[in-house]
Amino acid sequence: MANPRTYLVNIMDFTFFAVLVTIAAIIYAFIARDLQYRFGNRKEMDAFQAKSKVLTEEMNEAGKRKDTKKIEELMGRQAELMKEMTGLMMGSFKVMILVLAVFFFFTWSINQLDPTAKDDIVLKLQDNGTGCDLAKGDGIFTVCYTPNNEKGSWGVYVKALKTDGGTLGENGSYFYYALNDSSPYVKGPKGEAVGIAIEPKLVPEGGQAKIAVTAAGANEVEVMLDNGTRFYMDLPFTIPIIEVKRINEAYWWFIFLALISGLVISFLLGQIKKMKEKKA
């Protein structure tokens, strides 16, 4: 029988946080669109496209007539138009920096407020031959941990650090404590290769999990243990092509909602614009 533990720290905390992420995604979608229109060069871009269309039509006509002089003139105008396009692209790039800055602020805030991270356990692994580490300086960083009473799957997220404190690589795995239930969501590898070996995979009640990590060039290794309280949202449908029905991690849920909100806002504003044009 599956353990009755829930994946949520507290159902009220989680519900509030899920609503907060939803509201934040909608607000971000509005802000991103407002920044694009307020500081963007929409009118200039529309004018550029109109001039480009006219120039293309004139070029085709001149080509049909084999009017060499006209073609040379049009090519000169095309060169000037390309310079104009470069300026427009630089303006769009500046707006994109603003949008990305707002995006990173929202995702950082969401990660900081995530209630499912409150009970995560962070441990330092050793390569000094003490404790359950077998040999000093052999490049195998080790830690042993006796889980608490939370039975079932535990997520294991390893981060290998460089001498300067920067991240060398990351990887994820899991083990079971006293109960072999469903495998948890595990973050994939990032950066340089980080190997993880966990013994035993099914830790008996009261027993220890030995976590050994190998990462060439690592100066320090830390592990975060997640005893089942993690953010996820199940969709009422499966996303085609990528075949995803469950979205893990609060920031991915934020990105998904922000994308949907942006599409909905664009559609609604487009419909409003059409209605105004009909009335005019």
C-alpha positions as CSV (number, residue, x, y, z in Angstrom):
1,M,0.0,0.0,0.0
2,A,1.4,3.4,-0.9
3,N,2.5,5.7,1.8
4,P,-0.3,8.2,2.6
5,R,2.2,11.1,2.7
6,T,1.4,14.0,0.4
7,Y,3.7,15.8,-2.0
8,L,2.8,19.1,-0.4
9,V,4.2,20.7,2.7
10,N,0.9,22.1,3.6
11,I,-2.2,22.1,1.3
12,M,-3.1,25.6,2.2
13,D,0.4,26.9,1.6
14,F,0.6,25.1,-1.7
15,T,-2.9,26.3,-2.9
16,F,-2.0,29.9,-2.0
17,F,1.4,29.6,-3.8
18,A,-0.2,28.0,-6.9
19,V,-2.7,30.9,-7.1
20,L,0.2,33.4,-6.5
21,V,2.2,31.8,-9.4
22,T,-0.8,32.0,-11.7
23,I,-1.4,35.7,-10.9
24,A,2.3,36.4,-11.3
25,A,2.3,34.8,-14.7
26,I,-0.7,36.9,-15.9
27,I,0.9,40.1,-14.5
28,Y,4.2,39.3,-16.2
29,A,2.4,38.7,-19.5
30,F,0.8,42.1,-19.3
31,I,4.1,43.8,-18.3
32,A,6.0,42.1,-21.1
33,R,3.5,43.2,-23.7
34,D,3.3,46.8,-22.2
35,L,7.1,47.1,-22.3
36,Q,7.2,45.9,-25.9
37,Y,4.6,48.5,-27.0
38,R,5.8,51.3,-24.7
39,F,9.5,51.1,-25.5
40,G,9.4,49.1,-28.7
41,N,9.4,50.5,-32.2
42,R,6.2,48.9,-33.5
43,K,5.2,51.9,-35.7
44,E,8.7,52.1,-37.2
45,M,8.7,48.3,-37.8
46,D,5.4,48.5,-39.6
47,A,6.7,51.3,-41.7
48,F,9.8,49.4,-42.5
49,Q,7.8,46.3,-43.6
50,A,5.6,48.5,-45.8
51,K,8.7,50.1,-47.5
52,S,10.3,46.7,-47.9
53,K,7.1,45.3,-49.6
54,V,7.0,48.2,-52.0
55,L,10.7,47.9,-52.8
56,T,10.3,44.1,-53.5
57,E,7.4,44.8,-55.8
58,E,9.4,47.5,-57.7
59,M,12.4,45.1,-57.9
60,N,10.3,42.4,-59.4
61,E,8.8,44.8,-62.0
62,A,12.3,46.2,-62.9
63,G,13.5,42.6,-63.3
64,K,10.7,41.7,-65.7
65,R,11.5,44.8,-67.8
66,K,15.3,44.1,-67.5
67,D,15.7,47.7,-66.5
68,T,19.3,47.7,-65.3
69,K,19.4,51.3,-64.3
70,K,16.3,51.0,-62.2
71,I,17.6,47.8,-60.6
72,E,20.8,49.6,-59.6
73,E,18.8,52.4,-58.1
74,L,16.6,50.0,-56.1
75,M,19.6,48.1,-54.9
76,G,20.9,51.3,-53.4
77,R,17.6,51.9,-51.7
78,Q,17.7,48.4,-50.4
79,A,21.2,49.0,-48.9
80,E,19.8,52.0,-47.1
81,L,16.8,49.9,-45.9
82,M,19.1,47.3,-44.5
83,K,20.8,50.0,-42.4
84,E,17.4,51.0,-41.1
85,M,16.6,47.4,-40.2
86,T,19.8,47.2,-38.2
87,G,18.8,50.1,-36.1
88,L,15.3,48.6,-35.6
89,M,16.8,45.3,-34.5
90,M,19.0,47.1,-31.9
91,G,16.0,48.8,-30.5
92,S,14.1,45.5,-30.2
93,F,17.2,44.0,-28.5
94,K,17.1,46.7,-25.8
95,V,13.4,46.1,-25.2
96,M,14.1,42.3,-24.9
97,I,16.7,43.0,-22.2
98,L,14.0,44.8,-20.2
99,V,11.6,41.9,-20.7
100,L,14.2,39.4,-19.6
101,A,15.1,41.4,-16.6
102,V,11.5,41.4,-15.5
103,F,11.2,37.7,-16.3
104,F,14.3,36.8,-14.1
105,F,12.9,38.9,-11.3
106,F,9.6,37.0,-11.3
107,T,11.2,33.5,-11.5
108,W,13.7,34.4,-8.8
109,S,10.9,35.6,-6.5
110,I,8.8,32.4,-7.2
111,N,11.8,30.2,-6.3
112,Q,12.3,32.1,-3.1
113,L,8.6,31.8,-2.1
114,D,8.2,28.1,-3.0
115,P,6.8,26.5,0.2
116,T,7.8,23.0,-1.1
117,A,11.4,23.8,-0.6
118,K,11.1,24.6,3.1
119,D,12.0,21.1,4.3
120,D,14.7,20.3,1.8
121,I,17.9,19.1,3.4
122,V,21.3,20.3,2.2
123,L,24.4,18.3,3.1
124,K,28.1,18.7,2.3
125,L,29.9,15.6,0.9
126,Q,33.4,14.8,2.1
127,D,36.5,13.4,0.4
128,N,38.7,13.4,3.5
129,G,38.6,9.7,4.5
130,T,36.3,10.4,7.5
131,G,32.9,9.1,8.3
132,C,31.6,6.9,5.5
133,D,34.2,8.3,3.0
134,L,36.6,5.4,2.3
135,A,39.7,7.2,1.1
136,K,41.0,10.8,1.3
137,G,41.5,12.6,-1.9
138,D,40.4,9.8,-4.2
139,G,37.9,12.1,-6.0
140,I,34.9,10.3,-4.5
141,F,32.8,12.6,-2.3
142,T,30.6,10.8,0.1
143,V,28.0,11.4,2.7
144,C,25.7,9.1,4.7
145,Y,22.2,10.1,5.8
146,T,19.5,8.4,7.9
147,P,16.2,9.6,6.6
148,N,13.4,10.8,8.9
149,N,10.1,9.1,9.0
150,E,9.0,10.2,5.5
151,K,8.7,6.8,3.8
152,G,8.9,6.5,0.0
153,S,10.9,8.2,-2.7
154,W,13.6,10.8,-1.9
155,G,15.0,13.1,-4.6
156,V,18.7,13.6,-4.6
157,Y,20.1,16.7,-6.3
158,V,23.9,17.0,-6.5
159,K,25.9,20.2,-7.2
160,A,29.6,20.0,-7.8
161,L,31.5,23.3,-7.2
162,K,34.7,24.7,-8.5
163,T,37.5,26.3,-6.5
164,D,36.1,29.7,-7.1
165,G,32.7,28.6,-5.8
166,G,31.1,28.5,-9.3
167,T,29.0,25.5,-10.3
168,L,31.0,22.8,-12.2
169,G,28.0,20.5,-12.8
170,E,24.7,19.2,-11.5
171,N,22.8,15.9,-11.6
172,G,19.9,14.2,-10.0
173,S,18.9,10.8,-8.7
174,Y,16.7,9.2,-6.0
175,F,16.4,6.4,-3.4
176,Y,13.5,4.8,-1.5
177,Y,13.2,4.8,2.3
178,A,11.3,1.8,3.7
179,L,8.8,1.9,0.9
180,N,9.3,1.3,-2.8
181,D,6.8,3.6,-4.3
182,S,6.7,5.6,-7.6
183,S,9.9,7.2,-8.8
184,P,10.1,10.9,-8.2
185,Y,10.7,13.7,-10.7
186,V,14.5,14.1,-11.1
187,K,16.3,17.1,-12.6
188,G,18.6,16.2,-15.4
189,P,22.3,16.8,-15.7
190,K,23.8,20.2,-16.3
191,G,27.3,21.3,-17.0
192,E,30.2,18.9,-16.5
193,A,29.6,15.2,-15.8
194,V,28.6,14.4,-12.3
195,G,28.2,10.7,-11.3
196,I,25.9,9.6,-8.5
197,A,26.0,6.2,-6.7
198,I,23.5,5.5,-3.9
199,E,23.6,2.4,-1.7
200,P,21.2,0.9,-1.0
201,K,18.6,2.0,-3.4
202,L,15.9,0.9,-1.0
203,V,17.0,2.0,2.5
204,P,15.4,-0.1,5.2
205,E,13.6,1.7,8.0
206,G,16.2,3.1,10.4
207,G,19.0,2.5,7.9
208,Q,21.3,4.9,6.1
209,A,21.6,6.0,2.5
210,K,25.2,6.3,1.3
211,I,25.6,8.9,-1.5
212,A,28.9,8.8,-3.4
213,V,29.6,11.4,-6.1
214,T,32.4,11.6,-8.7
215,A,33.0,14.9,-10.6
216,A,36.4,15.6,-12.2
217,G,37.8,18.9,-11.1
218,A,35.3,19.5,-8.3
219,N,36.6,21.3,-5.2
220,E,33.4,20.8,-3.2
221,V,30.2,18.8,-3.5
222,E,26.8,19.4,-1.9
223,V,23.6,17.5,-2.1
224,M,20.0,18.6,-1.5
225,L,17.6,15.9,-0.3
226,D,13.9,16.3,-1.2
227,N,11.7,14.0,0.9
228,G,8.7,14.2,-1.4
229,T,7.4,17.8,-1.0
230,R,7.8,19.2,-4.5
231,F,5.8,21.5,-6.8
232,Y,3.9,19.9,-9.7
233,M,0.7,20.6,-11.6
234,D,-1.2,18.0,-13.6
235,L,-2.9,19.4,-16.7
236,P,-6.4,18.3,-17.8
237,F,-4.8,17.3,-21.2
238,T,-1.6,16.1,-22.6
239,I,0.5,18.6,-24.5
240,P,0.9,17.3,-28.1
241,I,4.3,16.5,-29.6
242,I,6.2,16.6,-26.3
243,E,3.6,14.4,-24.6
244,V,3.6,16.2,-21.3
245,K,0.7,16.1,-18.8
246,R,2.5,17.0,-15.6
247,I,4.5,20.2,-15.2
248,N,7.2,20.0,-12.5
249,E,8.9,23.0,-10.8
250,A,7.1,26.2,-10.0
251,Y,9.1,28.2,-12.6
252,W,8.1,25.9,-15.4
253,W,4.5,26.3,-14.4
254,F,5.0,30.1,-14.4
255,I,6.6,30.0,-17.9
256,F,3.7,27.8,-19.2
257,L,1.0,30.2,-17.8
258,A,2.9,33.3,-19.0
259,L,3.0,31.9,-22.5
260,I,-0.7,31.0,-22.5
261,S,-1.6,34.4,-21.0
262,G,0.5,36.2,-23.6
263,L,-1.3,34.4,-26.4
264,V,-4.7,35.1,-24.9
265,I,-3.9,38.8,-24.4
266,S,-2.7,39.1,-28.0
267,F,-5.8,37.4,-29.3
268,L,-8.2,39.6,-27.2
269,L,-6.3,42.9,-28.1
270,G,-6.4,41.8,-31.7
271,Q,-10.2,41.3,-31.6
272,I,-10.7,44.7,-29.8
273,K,-8.6,46.4,-32.6
274,K,-10.7,44.8,-35.3
275,M,-13.9,45.9,-33.6
276,K,-12.6,49.5,-33.4
277,E,-11.6,49.4,-37.0
278,K,-15.1,48.2,-38.0
279,K,-16.8,51.0,-36.0
280,A,-14.4,53.6,-37.6
